[in-house]
Amino acid sequence: MRNCPRTIDRPLLILGLEGEDVAVLILVFGVPAILFSPIVPLLFLFIGWPLLAVIKRGKAEGFMIHQLYRLGVPLQGLLPPGEGRYCAYVD
C-alpha cells in the first residue's frame, strides 16, 4: 500500500500567512503608506508580518477570523457576537 501525500488540503501560504491575513496587512499598513509617509507604516508591516506568522504557527486555518469574532467584531454572514443564547424556537 502506498502512502498518500497529505498536502492536498494544505492552505496556500504567502511567507507563512494565509491570503486573508496578507490582504488585511496590506490594507492596514499599505493604504496609509500610499496616502501618507511610507516609512512608518512599512516599518510596522515588516514587524507585524513575522509576528503574525509566529502567532498563527500551528493554529487552524482561519484562526484570526475566529479570534476577531470572539473579541466582538461583527462579521457579515454570522450571528452577532456576544454572550446571547440562540435557539430555533421562541421561549
C-alpha positions, 0 to 999 in steps of 0.5 A, spaced: 500 500 500 502 506 498 502 512 502 498 518 500 501 525 500 497 529 505 498 536 502 492 536 498 488 540 503 494 544 505 492 552 505 496 556 500 501 560 504 504 567 502 511 567 507 507 563 512 500 567 512 494 565 509 491 570 503 486 573 508 491 575 513 496 578 507 490 582 504 488 585 511 496 587 512 496 590 506 490 594 507 492 596 514 499 598 513 499 599 505 493 604 504 496 609 509 503 608 506 500 610 499 496 616 502 501 618 507 509 617 509 511 610 507 516 609 512 512 608 518 507 604 516 512 599 512 516 599 518 510 596 522 508 591 516 515 588 516 514 587 524 507 585 524 508 580 518 513 575 522 509 576 528 503 574 525 506 568 522 509 566 529 502 567 532 498 563 527 504 557 527 500 551 528 493 554 529 487 552 524 486 555 518 482 561 519 484 562 526 484 570 526 477 570 523 475 566 529 479 570 534 476 577 531 469 574 532 470 572 539 473 579 541 466 582 538 467 584 531 461 583 527 462 579 521 457 579 515 454 572 514 454 570 522 450 571 528 452 577 532 457 576 537 456 576 544 454 572 550 446 571 547 443 564 547 440 562 540 435 557 539 430 555 533 424 556 537 421 562 541 421 561 549 
